[in-house]
């Protein structure tokens, strides 16, 4: 089962560059979700990572296919409010695209339009979405069972959830808060629960 990290746009360029290098060994991929940073700031980060020998194939750029193409990155996570998947495929045929989904209907539409993977959430209660009810696993498992592409779960996932997700054809989990602690990330790799909060 794959483990994906998601950045939270709270670190400076220097802090983020170092943090990504420290966490990369524990993760199969990292969604670089830095909404407040400019294109040039992200170019700076990726360039510094490349110079440091960071495995750029682990980076998934959030919502900026034009920048991924410019930086020779191969993967982009699309949102529901940005460029549509058909338009993205047409303009950037060299890129692979993941889609954020919240229902079976959205999953079917994304697969039909050529998504390369799906990110479903939020599955469990999480501090990053206070007051919003969790979607649970029933629909997630239905999507994973019928999907021809990988389905990843996000939202409130703890290490003890991983075996059940894996048994039900979920390809992996994406985590946010655990990115701040190498010890907590290690617990996900070991499948051992920890006291760290999770988004």
Backbone as CSV, one residue per row, in Angstrom:
resi,resn,N_x,N_y,N_z,CA_x,CA_y,CA_z,C_x,C_y,C_z
1,UNK,0.842,-1.192,0.000,0.000,0.000,0.000,0.878,1.242,0.000
2,UNK,0.547,2.192,-0.859,1.373,3.390,-0.977,0.978,4.441,0.052
3,UNK,1.981,5.218,0.474,1.761,6.310,1.416,2.159,7.615,0.738
4,UNK,1.204,8.531,0.646,1.429,9.833,0.023,1.402,10.920,1.094
5,UNK,2.313,11.863,0.989,2.292,13.024,1.863,1.675,14.203,1.128
6,UNK,1.087,15.115,1.896,0.504,16.328,1.329,1.033,17.514,2.122
7,UNK,1.647,18.473,1.454,2.158,19.645,2.172,1.006,20.596,2.495
8,UNK,1.204,21.438,3.527,0.086,22.241,4.039,0.261,23.751,3.883
9,UNK,1.259,24.189,3.134,1.434,25.614,2.826,1.735,26.460,4.064
10,UNK,2.344,25.869,5.068,2.647,26.610,6.295,4.133,26.906,6.477
11,UNK,4.973,26.298,5.657,6.415,26.441,5.839,7.000,27.444,4.851
12,UNK,8.108,28.050,5.254,8.841,28.923,4.343,9.519,28.077,3.268
13,UNK,10.056,28.732,2.274,10.744,28.012,1.201,11.904,27.194,1.752
14,UNK,12.709,27.786,2.605,13.844,27.064,3.190,13.374,25.881,4.024
15,UNK,12.364,26.116,4.862,11.855,25.049,5.731,11.251,23.920,4.910
16,UNK,10.486,24.275,3.896,9.823,23.263,3.079,10.831,22.429,2.305
17,UNK,11.836,23.072,1.743,12.852,22.347,0.982,13.554,21.315,1.856
18,UNK,13.925,21.700,3.060,14.557,20.766,3.989,13.587,19.673,4.410
19,UNK,12.354,20.064,4.703,11.350,19.114,5.186,11.050,18.041,4.140
20,UNK,10.958,18.429,2.893,10.696,17.463,1.831,11.828,16.450,1.714
21,UNK,13.051,16.913,1.860,14.190,15.993,1.804,14.165,15.008,2.968
22,UNK,13.727,15.469,4.137,13.693,14.610,5.317,12.579,13.573,5.246
23,UNK,11.451,13.934,4.673,10.295,13.035,4.674,10.233,12.108,3.460
24,UNK,10.912,12.449,2.391,10.833,11.664,1.154,11.115,10.175,1.343
25,UNK,12.089,9.775,2.188,12.354,8.340,2.329,11.175,7.537,2.881
26,UNK,10.251,8.203,3.573,9.118,7.513,4.178,7.902,7.461,3.258
27,UNK,7.950,8.169,2.144,6.773,8.360,1.307,6.996,7.878,-0.119
28,UNK,5.911,7.394,-0.728,5.974,6.980,-2.125,5.782,8.158,-3.072
29,UNK,5.080,9.176,-2.599,4.862,10.387,-3.393,4.479,11.523,-2.453
30,UNK,4.674,12.751,-2.921,4.330,13.934,-2.131,3.554,14.902,-3.020
31,UNK,2.339,15.241,-2.587,1.554,16.252,-3.289,1.987,17.618,-2.777
32,UNK,2.583,18.396,-3.649,3.086,19.724,-3.291,1.929,20.720,-3.416
33,UNK,1.197,20.872,-2.305,0.009,21.736,-2.280,0.350,23.020,-1.528
34,UNK,0.898,23.971,-2.267,1.362,25.239,-1.694,0.614,26.380,-2.378
35,UNK,-0.629,26.571,-1.976,-1.527,27.487,-2.677,-1.059,28.937,-2.642
36,UNK,-0.412,29.343,-1.547,-0.032,30.755,-1.419,1.289,31.095,-2.104
37,UNK,2.029,30.085,-2.498,3.331,30.337,-3.117,3.179,30.613,-4.612
38,UNK,3.994,31.520,-5.098,3.957,31.876,-6.516,4.622,30.784,-7.348
39,UNK,4.409,30.859,-8.655,5.079,29.925,-9.553,6.591,29.994,-9.379
40,UNK,7.125,31.203,-9.291,8.576,31.349,-9.185,9.105,30.778,-7.869
41,UNK,8.333,30.897,-6.809,8.747,30.297,-5.539,8.776,28.778,-5.640
42,UNK,7.796,28.210,-6.333,7.784,26.757,-6.516,8.919,26.308,-7.430
43,UNK,9.227,27.105,-8.439,10.390,26.808,-9.287,11.653,26.779,-8.435
44,UNK,11.784,27.735,-7.541,12.929,27.802,-6.632,13.024,26.534,-5.795
45,UNK,11.899,26.110,-5.225,11.880,24.918,-4.374,12.283,23.681,-5.166
46,UNK,11.653,23.473,-6.315,11.928,22.267,-7.102,13.362,22.271,-7.621
47,UNK,13.868,23.433,-8.021,15.252,23.531,-8.491,16.228,23.175,-7.378
48,UNK,15.970,23.667,-6.189,16.838,23.355,-5.049,16.767,21.872,-4.698
49,UNK,15.585,21.297,-4.785,15.444,19.864,-4.519,16.231,19.046,-5.543
50,UNK,16.123,19.432,-6.808,16.834,18.714,-7.865,18.338,18.776,-7.646
51,UNK,18.841,19.932,-7.259,20.279,20.097,-7.005,20.740,19.260,-5.822
52,UNK,19.816,18.984,-4.897,20.156,18.197,-3.709,19.975,16.703,-3.934
53,UNK,19.600,16.314,-5.160,19.438,14.899,-5.460,18.096,14.320,-5.062
54,UNK,17.109,15.172,-4.808,15.770,14.718,-4.435,15.148,13.955,-5.603
55,UNK,14.462,12.835,-5.330,13.809,12.075,-6.411,12.562,12.802,-6.916
56,UNK,12.707,13.587,-7.956,11.606,14.424,-8.439,10.421,13.607,-8.943
57,UNK,10.644,12.327,-9.251,9.530,11.481,-9.676,8.526,11.248,-8.545
58,UNK,8.900,11.618,-7.318,7.971,11.498,-6.191,7.050,12.710,-6.059
59,UNK,7.340,13.784,-6.771,6.561,15.010,-6.624,5.318,15.004,-7.505
60,UNK,4.186,15.359,-6.900,2.931,15.587,-7.611,2.562,17.048,-7.370
61,UNK,2.535,17.836,-8.420,2.245,19.260,-8.251,0.738,19.474,-8.175
62,UNK,0.315,20.289,-7.229,-1.105,20.542,-7.018,-1.597,21.674,-7.921
63,UNK,-2.510,21.340,-8.837,-3.320,22.325,-9.567,-2.576,23.248,-10.532
64,UNK,-1.327,22.968,-10.877,-0.604,23.862,-11.798,0.092,23.056,-12.904
65,UNK,-0.689,22.517,-13.847,-0.072,21.703,-14.900,0.940,22.469,-15.743
66,UNK,0.707,23.767,-15.967,1.653,24.561,-16.759,3.026,24.591,-16.096
67,UNK,3.031,24.619,-14.771,4.292,24.672,-14.039,4.957,23.298,-14.000
68,UNK,4.158,22.251,-13.857,4.712,20.895,-13.890,5.402,20.638,-15.221
69,UNK,4.777,21.063,-16.301,5.365,20.893,-17.628,6.670,21.673,-17.744
70,UNK,6.675,22.888,-17.246,7.872,23.734,-17.286,9.025,23.110,-16.505
71,UNK,8.711,22.452,-15.393,9.737,21.884,-14.518,10.080,20.435,-14.855
72,UNK,9.459,19.909,-15.920,9.664,18.512,-16.319,9.237,17.529,-15.234
73,UNK,8.231,17.916,-14.452,7.602,16.968,-13.539,6.561,16.190,-14.332
74,UNK,6.172,15.028,-13.834,5.302,14.175,-14.647,3.879,14.051,-14.134
75,UNK,3.601,14.536,-12.903,2.290,14.276,-12.303,1.678,15.540,-11.692
76,UNK,0.357,15.659,-11.842,-0.391,16.803,-11.310,-1.674,16.308,-10.652
77,UNK,-1.985,16.868,-9.487,-3.259,16.607,-8.823,-4.214,17.752,-9.155
78,UNK,-5.269,17.438,-9.901,-6.244,18.456,-10.275,-7.289,18.631,-9.176
79,UNK,-7.852,19.821,-9.105,-8.901,20.120,-8.133,-10.227,20.282,-8.866
80,UNK,-11.286,20.442,-8.099,-12.591,20.614,-8.716,-12.838,22.016,-9.230
81,UNK,-11.927,22.944,-8.946,-12.173,24.342,-9.311,-11.193,24.880,-10.351
82,UNK,-10.251,24.080,-10.798,-9.258,24.558,-11.751,-9.536,24.062,-13.158
83,UNK,-8.481,23.849,-13.903,-8.589,23.353,-15.272,-9.271,21.989,-15.289
84,UNK,-10.159,21.793,-16.256,-10.842,20.506,-16.360,-9.872,19.437,-16.841
85,UNK,-10.200,18.186,-16.554,-9.329,17.080,-16.955,-9.190,16.974,-18.474
86,UNK,-10.281,17.047,-19.251,-10.106,16.999,-20.712,-9.215,18.119,-21.240
87,UNK,-9.399,19.330,-20.708,-8.557,20.449,-21.148,-7.098,20.230,-20.762
88,UNK,-6.884,19.706,-19.560,-5.519,19.455,-19.097,-4.828,18.419,-19.974
89,UNK,-5.543,17.350,-20.312,-4.974,16.314,-21.180,-4.638,16.877,-22.559
90,UNK,-5.518,17.723,-23.061,-5.300,18.270,-24.395,-4.096,19.207,-24.428
91,UNK,-3.963,20.031,-23.392,-2.891,21.023,-23.383,-1.559,20.446,-22.920
92,UNK,-1.625,19.429,-22.043,-0.398,18.845,-21.485,-0.445,17.319,-21.599
93,UNK,-0.369,16.789,-22.820,-0.507,15.334,-23.015,0.616,14.528,-22.379
94,UNK,1.716,15.197,-22.049,2.855,14.482,-21.456,2.676,14.220,-19.962
95,UNK,1.661,14.823,-19.342,1.481,14.714,-17.896,0.449,13.660,-17.521
96,UNK,0.623,13.095,-16.325,-0.381,12.211,-15.723,-1.166,13.029,-14.706
97,UNK,-2.477,12.768,-14.624,-3.343,13.585,-13.778,-4.150,12.744,-12.796
98,UNK,-4.162,13.206,-11.556,-5.052,12.651,-10.554,-6.190,13.618,-10.312
99,UNK,-7.344,13.089,-9.909,-8.515,13.924,-9.641,-8.985,13.741,-8.206
100,UNK,-9.309,14.845,-7.564,-9.914,14.804,-6.239,-11.408,14.585,-6.410
101,UNK,-11.938,13.552,-5.740,-13.353,13.200,-5.902,-14.012,13.051,-4.537
102,UNK,-15.357,13.138,-4.538,-16.114,13.038,-3.292,-17.331,12.135,-3.425
103,UNK,-17.445,11.424,-4.552,-18.594,10.542,-4.748,-18.286,9.522,-5.838
104,UNK,-19.126,8.490,-5.893,-18.992,7.471,-6.926,-19.243,8.072,-8.304
105,UNK,-20.209,8.967,-8.390,-20.508,9.602,-9.680,-19.312,10.401,-10.189
106,UNK,-18.663,11.149,-9.291,-17.475,11.912,-9.683,-16.345,10.977,-10.100
107,UNK,-16.225,9.846,-9.419,-15.185,8.870,-9.756,-15.395,8.325,-11.164
108,UNK,-16.624,7.947,-11.477,-16.921,7.400,-12.804,-16.636,8.430,-13.893
109,UNK,-17.000,9.681,-13.631,-16.765,10.744,-14.609,-15.268,10.974,-14.821
110,UNK,-14.502,10.962,-13.725,-13.060,11.179,-13.830,-12.384,10.056,-14.608
111,UNK,-12.795,8.821,-14.348,-12.229,7.679,-15.078,-12.574,7.791,-16.563
112,UNK,-13.818,8.147,-16.846,-14.266,8.302,-18.234,-13.453,9.363,-18.963
113,UNK,-13.072,10.418,-18.234,-12.325,11.523,-18.848,-10.821,11.276,-18.896
114,UNK,-10.374,10.132,-18.365,-8.972,9.764,-18.515,-8.066,10.039,-17.338
115,UNK,-8.628,10.134,-16.126,-7.788,10.322,-14.937,-6.841,9.136,-14.765
116,UNK,-5.688,9.403,-14.203,-4.702,8.343,-13.966,-4.790,7.782,-12.558
117,UNK,-5.341,8.544,-11.626,-5.620,8.066,-10.268,-6.679,8.969,-9.646
118,UNK,-7.273,8.487,-8.537,-8.314,9.232,-7.832,-7.919,9.426,-6.378
119,UNK,-8.306,10.575,-5.818,-8.068,10.868,-4.403,-9.423,11.158,-3.766
120,UNK,-9.872,10.251,-2.888,-11.214,10.338,-2.297,-11.145,10.758,-0.841
121,UNK,-11.978,11.709,-0.472,-12.006,12.129,0.926,-13.116,13.136,1.174
122,UNK,-13.172,13.578,2.445,-12.334,13.060,3.529,-13.023,11.865,4.164
123,UNK,-12.238,10.823,4.444,-12.790,9.535,4.843,-13.194,9.522,6.311
124,UNK,-12.305,10.002,7.183,-12.575,10.031,8.619,-12.568,11.479,9.111
125,UNK,-13.057,11.681,10.318,-13.051,13.025,10.896,-11.622,13.551,10.974
126,UNK,-11.482,14.834,10.708,-10.152,15.426,10.692,-10.212,16.869,11.164
127,UNK,-9.173,17.285,11.856,-9.114,18.655,12.370,-8.978,19.685,11.259
128,UNK,-8.561,19.246,10.088,-8.405,20.198,8.983,-9.748,20.566,8.357
129,UNK,-10.801,19.802,8.669,-12.142,20.101,8.150,-13.156,20.051,9.291
130,UNK,-13.028,20.963,10.257,-13.921,20.950,11.417,-15.373,21.196,11.024
131,UNK,-16.256,20.396,11.624,-17.681,20.578,11.361,-18.202,19.875,10.125
132,UNK,-17.319,19.377,9.282,-17.750,18.661,8.087,-17.797,17.168,8.373
133,UNK,-18.936,16.516,8.131,-19.032,15.081,8.421,-18.111,14.268,7.517
134,UNK,-17.508,13.254,8.095,-16.644,12.360,7.317,-17.494,11.506,6.380
135,UNK,-16.932,11.130,5.259,-17.676,10.343,4.279,-17.653,8.850,4.590
136,UNK,-16.712,8.407,5.414,-16.655,6.993,5.756,-16.044,6.160,4.645
137,UNK,-16.090,4.856,4.833,-15.392,3.959,3.905,-16.301,3.241,2.913
138,UNK,-17.611,3.236,3.137,-18.490,2.425,2.287,-18.392,2.822,0.817
139,UNK,-18.552,4.103,0.546,-18.472,4.557,-0.840,-17.048,4.438,-1.376
140,UNK,-16.062,4.724,-0.532,-14.661,4.560,-0.930,-14.397,3.147,-1.416
141,UNK,-14.858,2.157,-0.650,-14.613,0.764,-1.017,-15.350,0.400,-2.304
142,UNK,-16.537,0.947,-2.512,-17.271,0.695,-3.754,-16.519,1.256,-4.955
143,UNK,-15.983,2.453,-4.781,-15.207,3.075,-5.857,-13.959,2.253,-6.161
144,UNK,-13.248,1.863,-5.102,-12.007,1.104,-5.288,-12.264,-0.241,-5.957
145,UNK,-13.398,-0.854,-5.634,-13.710,-2.173,-6.190,-13.973,-2.116,-7.686
146,UNK,-14.627,-1.055,-8.136,-15.010,-1.004,-9.551,-14.076,-0.155,-10.404
147,UNK,-13.113,0.510,-9.776,-12.248,1.419,-10.523,-11.132,0.681,-11.257
148,UNK,-10.865,1.133,-12.462,-9.773,0.555,-13.253,-8.451,1.274,-13.008
149,UNK,-8.478,2.336,-12.186,-7.268,3.097,-11.861,-7.107,3.156,-10.345
150,UNK,-5.903,3.468,-9.840,-5.681,3.497,-8.386,-6.561,4.532,-7.685
151,UNK,-7.060,4.149,-6.509,-7.871,5.035,-5.676,-7.152,5.223,-4.346
152,UNK,-6.893,6.465,-3.989,-6.221,6.796,-2.729,-7.208,7.477,-1.789
153,UNK,-7.044,7.225,-0.502,-7.911,7.805,0.524,-7.185,8.932,1.233
154,UNK,-7.948,9.959,1.647,-7.377,11.064,2.406,-8.374,11.503,3.472
155,UNK,-7.844,11.963,4.609,-8.702,12.529,5.638,-8.807,11.687,6.892
156,UNK,-8.063,12.068,7.923,-8.183,11.425,9.223,-7.660,10.008,9.303
157,UNK,-6.826,9.612,8.369,-6.374,8.219,8.317,-5.248,7.980,9.313
158,UNK,-5.426,6.953,10.139,-4.437,6.543,11.131,-3.778,5.238,10.690
159,UNK,-2.621,4.915,11.247,-1.946,3.677,10.845,-2.823,2.432,10.953
160,UNK,-3.676,2.374,11.982,-4.485,1.160,12.155,-5.590,1.025,11.100
161,UNK,-5.854,2.088,10.348,-6.832,2.005,9.262,-6.254,1.318,8.023
162,UNK,-4.943,1.331,7.886,-4.319,0.917,6.623,-4.626,-0.521,6.215
163,UNK,-4.564,-1.508,7.128,-4.858,-2.880,6.691,-6.254,-3.035,6.096
164,UNK,-7.256,-2.396,6.703,-8.621,-2.501,6.186,-8.751,-1.816,4.833
165,UNK,-8.081,-0.689,4.668,-8.087,-0.026,3.366,-7.461,-0.921,2.307
166,UNK,-6.354,-1.533,2.652,-5.656,-2.394,1.694,-6.493,-3.617,1.326
167,UNK,-7.182,-4.195,2.309,-8.032,-5.361,2.039,-9.170,-5.028,1.085
168,UNK,-9.526,-3.775,1.010,-10.655,-3.362,0.177,-10.220,-2.602,-1.076
169,UNK,-9.049,-2.956,-1.568,-8.566,-2.506,-2.882,-8.196,-1.031,-2.973
170,UNK,-8.067,-0.351,-1.818,-7.602,1.030,-1.836,-6.093,1.018,-2.064
171,UNK,-5.627,1.791,-3.033,-4.221,1.722,-3.446,-3.266,2.348,-2.449
172,UNK,-3.779,3.297,-1.638,-2.892,3.968,-0.699,-3.626,5.033,0.077
173,UNK,-2.882,5.705,0.950,-3.445,6.755,1.793,-2.589,8.003,1.690
174,UNK,-3.247,9.155,1.711,-2.555,10.446,1.715,-2.716,11.082,3.087
175,UNK,-1.618,11.598,3.639,-1.640,12.154,4.993,-1.071,13.567,4.986
176,UNK,-1.601,14.391,5.900,-1.208,15.798,5.979,-0.436,16.089,7.263
177,UNK,-1.089,16.046,8.404,-0.416,16.362,9.673,0.791,15.475,9.969
178,UNK,0.716,14.151,9.679,1.888,13.306,9.968,3.154,13.737,9.247
179,UNK,3.021,14.555,8.220,4.201,15.063,7.515,5.107,15.873,8.440
180,UNK,4.572,16.358,9.570,5.356,17.202,10.467,6.217,16.400,11.435
181,UNK,6.068,15.088,11.452,6.825,14.265,12.396,7.363,13.023,11.710
182,UNK,8.679,12.899,11.689,9.283,11.707,11.094,8.900,10.461,11.876
183,UNK,8.763,10.607,13.196,8.376,9.469,14.036,6.980,8.974,13.673
184,UNK,6.067,9.921,13.465,4.705,9.542,13.096,4.687,8.903,11.707
185,UNK,5.429,9.463,10.767,5.504,8.863,9.437,6.041,7.440,9.507
186,UNK,7.032,7.226,10.344,7.586,5.883,10.509,6.526,4.928,11.036
187,UNK,5.637,5.425,11.903,4.584,4.564,12.442,3.624,4.123,11.343
188,UNK,3.428,4.957,10.324,2.589,4.550,9.201,3.285,3.454,8.405
189,UNK,4.559,3.609,8.220,5.304,2.585,7.500,5.313,1.261,8.262
190,UNK,5.338,1.353,9.576,5.348,0.147,10.407,3.948,-0.386,10.673
191,UNK,2.931,0.408,10.331,1.568,-0.002,10.607,1.211,0.050,12.070
192,UNK,1.939,0.885,12.833,1.722,0.981,14.269,1.065,2.312,14.576
193,UNK,0.021,2.298,15.393,-0.674,3.527,15.753,0.210,4.403,16.609
194,UNK,-0.002,5.721,16.498,0.750,6.663,17.312,-0.207,7.672,17.907
195,UNK,0.318,8.536,18.775,-0.515,9.550,19.407,-0.597,10.823,18.584
196,UNK,0.099,10.881,17.471,0.087,12.099,16.665,-1.246,12.291,15.978
197,UNK,-1.687,13.531,15.875,-2.935,13.803,15.175,-2.729,13.593,13.694
198,UNK,-3.827,13.423,12.987,-3.724,13.166,11.560,-4.824,13.874,10.803
199,UNK,-4.447,14.401,9.658,-5.417,14.955,8.727,-5.412,14.123,7.449
